[in-house]
Amino acid sequence: MESLLRSHGFDAEGFQSAEAFLLSSDLSAYDCLVTDVHMPGMSGLEMIELVRSRGALPIIVISAFEPERTHALALKRGADAYLSKPVVPDDLVDCMHRLLVGRPQPRPLPGPVESPDPDEKGLSSKA
């Protein structure tokens, strides 16, 4: 998922658990949280409540477990969106864009360095 988001211009960072994310840094450094419900240690649903108590970070929940019940629980606890597994990549990207409207757009990823002289050998980029 991290590589999918990066390929669409998002600066994504993965974490091994909810606890690792919560201890990582100031949550205001992130524009959006994508979480699974079932993770080692703290569940995604528990994490939603803690994140909500600290601010208004948009949250997307992903799960394959009891989609209707989990969807309702996730929204009740403060999730902004819910996607069922298997996640369709375009659905996740579209959801991210919808939640981030009015926020700074994803930073473009650095591309190859263009050579000032087209005949000079080295790195170049194609349009």
C-alpha positions as CSV (number, residue, x, y, z in Angstrom):
1,M,0.0,0.0,0.0
2,E,2.9,2.4,0.8
3,S,4.3,1.9,-2.7
4,L,0.9,2.4,-4.3
5,L,0.4,5.7,-2.5
6,R,4.0,6.8,-3.4
7,S,3.4,6.0,-7.0
8,H,0.5,8.4,-7.0
9,G,2.6,11.3,-5.5
10,F,1.8,10.8,-1.8
11,D,4.6,10.9,0.7
12,A,3.7,7.7,2.5
13,E,5.2,6.0,5.6
14,G,4.4,2.6,6.9
15,F,4.4,1.4,10.5
16,Q,4.5,-2.0,12.1
17,S,1.7,-1.4,14.5
18,A,-0.7,1.2,15.9
19,E,1.6,1.8,18.8
20,A,4.5,2.4,16.6
21,F,2.5,5.1,14.7
22,L,1.3,6.8,17.9
23,L,4.8,6.9,19.3
24,S,6.5,8.0,16.1
25,S,6.1,11.7,16.2
26,D,3.6,14.6,16.3
27,L,0.4,13.5,14.5
28,S,0.1,16.9,12.9
29,A,3.1,15.9,10.6
30,Y,0.6,13.6,8.8
31,D,-2.2,14.6,6.4
32,C,-4.1,11.3,6.5
33,L,-4.1,7.9,8.2
34,V,-4.8,4.6,6.5
35,T,-5.3,1.7,8.9
36,D,-6.4,-1.8,8.9
37,V,-8.8,-3.0,11.7
38,H,-6.8,-6.1,12.6
39,M,-3.2,-5.4,13.5
40,P,-0.8,-6.7,16.1
41,G,-1.4,-5.2,19.5
42,M,-3.9,-2.3,19.4
43,S,-6.7,-2.6,16.9
44,G,-7.3,0.0,14.2
45,L,-10.6,0.8,15.9
46,E,-8.9,1.5,19.2
47,M,-6.3,3.7,17.4
48,I,-9.1,5.7,15.7
49,E,-10.3,6.9,19.1
50,L,-6.8,7.9,20.3
51,V,-6.1,9.7,17.0
52,R,-9.5,11.5,17.2
53,S,-8.7,12.6,20.8
54,R,-5.5,14.3,19.5
55,G,-6.9,16.1,16.4
56,A,-8.7,16.0,13.2
57,L,-6.5,13.8,11.0
58,P,-8.5,12.2,8.2
59,I,-8.7,8.4,8.7
60,I,-9.4,5.7,6.2
61,V,-10.1,2.2,7.6
62,I,-9.6,-1.0,5.6
63,S,-10.9,-4.4,6.6
64,A,-12.1,-7.7,5.3
65,F,-13.7,-8.7,8.7
66,E,-17.5,-8.4,8.8
67,P,-17.6,-5.4,6.4
68,E,-21.1,-4.1,7.4
69,R,-20.5,-4.3,11.2
70,T,-16.9,-3.1,11.0
71,H,-17.9,-0.2,8.7
72,A,-20.5,1.0,11.1
73,L,-18.1,0.7,14.1
74,A,-15.3,2.5,12.3
75,L,-17.5,5.4,11.4
76,K,-18.9,5.6,14.9
77,R,-15.4,5.8,16.3
78,G,-14.5,8.6,14.0
79,A,-13.2,7.2,10.7
80,D,-13.8,9.4,7.6
81,A,-14.0,6.5,5.1
82,Y,-14.1,2.7,5.0
83,L,-12.8,0.4,2.2
84,S,-13.4,-3.3,2.1
85,K,-10.6,-5.8,1.3
86,P,-9.4,-6.5,-1.3
87,V,-8.9,-2.8,-1.8
88,V,-9.1,-1.6,-5.4
89,P,-6.1,0.7,-5.8
90,D,-8.0,3.4,-7.6
91,D,-10.6,3.5,-4.8
92,L,-7.9,4.1,-2.2
93,V,-6.3,6.9,-4.2
94,D,-9.7,8.5,-5.0
95,C,-10.6,8.3,-1.3
96,M,-7.3,10.0,-0.3
97,H,-7.9,12.8,-2.8
98,R,-11.5,13.4,-1.5
99,L,-10.3,13.6,2.1
100,L,-7.5,15.9,1.3
101,V,-9.5,18.5,-0.7
102,G,-8.6,21.9,0.8
103,R,-5.3,20.5,2.2
104,P,-1.9,20.9,0.6
105,Q,-1.6,18.6,-2.4
106,P,0.7,15.7,-2.3
107,R,4.3,16.7,-2.9
108,P,5.7,15.5,-6.2
109,L,8.3,12.8,-6.0
110,P,11.8,13.9,-7.2
111,G,12.5,12.7,-10.7
112,P,15.6,12.2,-12.7
113,V,17.9,15.2,-13.1
114,E,17.8,16.7,-16.5
115,S,21.1,17.3,-18.3
116,P,21.5,20.9,-19.5
117,D,23.0,19.6,-22.8
118,P,20.8,17.0,-24.5
119,D,23.9,15.5,-26.2
120,E,25.7,15.2,-22.8
121,K,25.6,11.7,-21.4
122,G,24.0,11.3,-17.9
123,L,20.7,11.3,-16.3
124,S,17.7,12.7,-18.1
125,S,14.0,12.6,-17.9
126,K,11.4,12.0,-20.6
127,A,8.2,14.0,-20.7
